[in-house]
């Protein structure tokens, strides 16, 4: 399993691109020098708190570093949750409406996720974190689950409440304040990469899940083929709402560090998407988002009828993990031995 967007060469190459869409410029910074700079600045990994990291790349005016200990890739500096909420408020409207137009694709994708879930947990109380418009919750309700949802954005929350009749809570998972061991299932689809405090998030997910319960996670695959080929131009790095970028190694570390047992962890290709949805995403990822979100859809709208109802294959790989909360609690701070013994230079690598 590769960890670097340059195809695996650990030569310290950094792709620097301006926020206004300027051309990428490659600079070479020796990895050890970069690690030393990190130590001097006192920066630590947001997940494992190691001070040893390297600058991986720059995309859309943001710097991504990679921890040498746990492999997590994250923004430096890390924005606050309040800053991320403000960004979401700027970008939510056009993409929310595009999601509504792609409802059938989402529902087909979520039906497959529910098929998987029922192999692990066929019923019970289910919480969807970052539930959006509520399509997954609506489908889970039809299969007999007792559902609840939480989302930061008022636009999809209003839709879930008013159109689907789902009692979704608006706010963060931390504000939700569910009692411990409440849910038999917790799902968090395409959301974990938005949270600036991964230890707090994963600990809260673990706390609210009942012993023996199931956690389902999806997130963009930073070690997928497309991400490695595209480097700094990969959509995951250019999405202004993403602050952490996961490989199979770092997602496994994140979950196991909190006490979860991994049942499966794989790379998947997800939904079929409409041309309008894909164009909306490309606008956001590859142009200045504030300018083009206001004007891009209006300019591109005339070509939509030419594409009809075509369905485009989604080329971007995602990580898909299913994890369980053990029936018996582990001792405090009990991290699996293969994680405790991992060294920066000799870290075991998972299978591609």
MARKOLSE-448503 format. One line per field, with one value per residue (C-alpha): x negated, y, z negated; residue number from 1. Coordinates in pm, whole numbers, plus 50000, padded with zeros to 5 digits. Layout:
<rs>
east	X  ...
north	Y  ...
up	Z  ...
nr	NUM  ...
</rs>
This chain:
<rs>
east	50000  49851  49865  49757  49932  49615  49637  49412  49086  48997  48787  48956  49104  49373  49627  49712  50015  50166  50518  50619  50553  50191  49963  49804  49435  49226  48977  48746  48716  48511  48742  48514  48492  48871  48899  48653  48858  49164  48980  48864  49217  49346  49610  49751  49971  50336  50390  50088  49912  49581  49363  49209  49369  49289  49453  49626  49774  49954  50293  50529  50313  50316  50027  50069  49826  49781  49705  49406  49544  49910  49923  50207  50210  50360  50367  50108  50217  50537  50848  51097  51440  51593  51390  51499  51865  51826  51676  51961  52215  52054  52050  52355  52634  52534  52407  52707  52941  52719  52744  53122  53108  52892  53120  53168  52790  52749  53034  52891  52551  52703  52909  52582  52447  52759  52717  52366  52484  52746  52474  52337  52638  52982  53175  53145  53082  52886  52719  52594  52330  52321  52652  52712  53054  53139  53151  52961  53172  53491  53379  53267  53605  53774  53563  53674  53391  53469  53302  53142  52922  52700  52559  52397  52567  52919  53005  53002  53130  53440  53495  53465  53709  53966  53962  53868  54011  53687  53606  53250  53050  52860  52515  52196  52170  52022  52326  52554  52442  52587  52560  52284  52357  52674  52654  52622  52502  52319  52251  52027  52015  51779  51759  51458  51225  51407  51335  51022  51000  50979  50898  51205  51425  51321  51345  51699  51799  51666  51838  52189  52173  52303  52069  52086  52217  52111  51941  51941  51703  51635  51380  51179  50885  50561  50375  50600  50470  50629  50495  50142  50153  50305  50091  50175  50458  50649  51002  50958  50681  50867  51199  51191  51393  51143  50880  50757  50670  50669  50479  50577  50298  50400  50773  50698  50477  50747  51012  50796  50640  50988  51060  51246  51185  51166  51402  51320  51129  51125  51113  51441  51576  51914  52203  52300  52337  52518  52322  52447  52322  51980  51949  52046  51772  51511  51596  51541  51220  51037  51134  51163  51471  51621  51617  51721  51990  52171  52132  52025  52356  52533  52268  52264  52638  52710  52506  52693  52980  52723  52609  52962  52993  52649  52488  52116  51896  51737  51361  51262  51187  51308  51206  51482  51436  51661  51555  51698  51692  51572  51821  51563  51396  51023  50793  50739  50501  50477  50349  50284  49921  49862  49952  49750  49441  49465  49159  49144  48900  49011  49388  49566  49757  50104  50195  50298
north	50000  50330  50637  50916  51098  51101  50725  50627  50818  50957  51238  51533  51680  51933  52058  52419  52578  52920  52956  53144  52848  52926  52660  52409  52460  52170  52240  51992  51990  51712  51502  51519  51894  51915  51700  51925  52229  52064  52006  52366  52495  52265  52117  51781  51531  51597  51222  51065  51387  51287  51588  51398  51483  51604  51853  51637  51893  52222  52246  52540  52752  52494  52286  51913  51738  51365  51222  50988  50790  50714  50818  51069  51348  51672  52046  52264  52485  52307  52529  52541  52380  52729  52818  52497  52565  52907  52744  52494  52773  52922  52597  52400  52537  52440  52099  52025  52086  51870  51594  51617  51570  51262  51116  50788  50733  50803  50572  50288  50335  50346  50036  49848  49988  49867  49523  49516  49650  49381  49118  49274  49439  49355  49593  49842  50210  50380  50723  50876  51144  51406  51274  51544  51529  51205  50959  50692  50740  50717  50387  50254  50342  50137  49837  49865  50053  50316  50619  50943  51190  51489  51741  52084  52240  52388  52340  51956  51934  52132  51900  51587  51726  51887  51654  51314  51361  51265  51424  51529  51735  52036  52077  51883  51534  51687  51910  51610  51469  51121  50905  50645  50308  50444  50322  49977  50129  50453  50553  50838  50864  51119  51317  51207  51403  51727  51717  51898  51690  51323  51190  51365  51250  50885  50880  51019  50764  50489  50626  50646  50305  50014  49720  49484  49767  49844  50153  50218  50479  50607  50871  50960  50724  50921  50602  50516  50499  50829  51015  50887  50982  51327  51432  51785  51802  51514  51622  51522  51776  52047  52019  52322  52138  51850  51882  51521  51275  50903  50605  50255  50263  50591  50510  50176  50354  50613  50352  50100  50370  50450  50086  49969  49627  49638  49394  49506  49787  49823  50064  50108  50296  50428  50595  50667  51044  51287  51526  51825  51684  51604  51952  52110  51918  51999  52369  52352  52152  52316  52683  52955  52832  53167  53314  53014  52882  53211  53213  52869  52688  52963  52949  52569  52513  52543  52231  52010  51917  51789  51533  51420  51165  51016  50860  50917  50669  50812  50764  50873  50586  50585  50395  50188  50053  49846  49827  49685  49802  49508  49346  49363  49701  49726  49869  50245  50344  49987  50021  49710  49600  49635  50004  50067  49911  50093  50303  50596  50425  50063  50091  49778  49837  49700  49526  49725
up	50000  50102  49884  50115  50394  50604  50661  50372  50416  50076  50224  50056  50374  50301  50554  50479  50639  50577  50447  50761  50991  51085  51227  50993  50920  50795  50518  50355  49979  49821  49600  49295  49329  49343  49032  48855  48952  48801  48476  48467  48516  48242  48473  48373  48550  48474  48433  48259  48144  48299  48392  48683  49015  49363  49595  49854  50095  50136  50304  50343  50117  49837  49702  49638  49405  49346  49004  49008  48715  48794  49160  49125  49382  49257  49314  49150  48991  48899  48923  48638  48650  48661  48970  49140  49064  49230  49542  49552  49546  49858  50056  49946  50167  50524  50420  50204  50497  50720  50460  50473  50848  50793  50526  50714  50732  50362  50267  50477  50311  49961  50033  50087  49760  49577  49734  49584  49250  49210  49216  48898  48731  48863  48637  48356  48295  48574  48580  48906  48842  49116  49243  49505  49669  49490  49781  49588  49277  49478  49631  49291  49144  49417  49312  48951  48782  48516  48672  48562  48751  48686  48934  48912  49212  49180  49550  49566  49208  49308  49605  49392  49139  49368  49668  49526  49177  49001  48665  48751  48501  48634  48484  48426  48284  47969  47923  47983  47646  47676  47364  47365  47531  47694  48055  48205  48533  48607  48967  49078  49457  49619  49295  49090  49321  49229  48854  48726  48404  48497  48147  48007  48295  48284  47904  47921  48186  47962  47652  47797  47968  47763  47690  47987  48205  48561  48704  49081  49226  49576  49673  49987  50044  50037  50129  50421  50778  50888  50583  50645  51012  50963  50666  50553  50807  50650  50556  50191  50140  50331  50149  49919  49653  49618  49345  49304  49579  49507  49637  49530  49277  49112  49108  48944  48690  48618  48542  48357  48144  48010  47930  48240  48393  48773  48942  49297  49466  49843  50134  50319  50619  50525  50699  51055  51081  51310  51535  51337  51008  51154  51304  50973  50800  51063  51032  50658  50673  50960  50958  50700  50517  50416  50767  50969  50738  50791  51169  51291  51273  51466  51741  51763  51736  52113  52194  51948  52186  52436  52181  52102  51823  51876  51572  51528  51344  51032  51076  50725  50490  50132  49823  49670  49317  49094  48730  48408  48049  47838  47603  47326  47258  47318  47056  47071  47345  47478  47835  48047  48027  48401  48366  48050  48203  48535  48615  48859  49095  49053  49047  49168  49487  49561  49880  50184
nr	1  2  3  4  5  6  7  8  9  10  11  12  13  14  15  16  17  18  19  20  21  22  23  24  25  26  27  28  29  30  31  32  33  34  35  36  37  38  39  40  41  42  43  44  45  46  47  48  49  50  51  52  53  54  55  56  57  58  59  60  61  62  63  64  65  66  67  68  69  70  71  72  73  74  75  76  77  78  79  80  81  82  83  84  85  86  87  88  89  90  91  92  93  94  95  96  97  98  99  100  101  102  103  104  105  106  107  108  109  110  111  112  113  114  115  116  117  118  119  120  121  122  123  124  125  126  127  128  129  130  131  132  133  134  135  136  137  138  139  140  141  142  143  144  145  146  147  148  149  150  151  152  153  154  155  156  157  158  159  160  161  162  163  164  165  166  167  168  169  170  171  172  173  174  175  176  177  178  179  180  181  182  183  184  185  186  187  188  189  190  191  192  193  194  195  196  197  198  199  200  201  202  203  204  205  206  207  208  209  210  211  212  213  214  215  216  217  218  219  220  221  222  223  224  225  226  227  228  229  230  231  232  233  234  235  236  237  238  239  240  241  242  243  244  245  246  247  248  249  250  251  252  253  254  255  256  257  258  259  260  261  262  263  264  265  266  267  268  269  270  271  272  273  274  275  276  277  278  279  280  281  282  283  284  285  286  287  288  289  290  291  292  293  294  295  296  297  298  299  300  301  302  303  304  305  306  307  308  309  310  311  312  313  314  315  316  317  318  319  320  321  322  323  324  325  326  327  328  329  330  331  332  333  334  335  336  337  338  339  340  341  342  343  344  345  346  347  348  349  350  351  352
</rs>
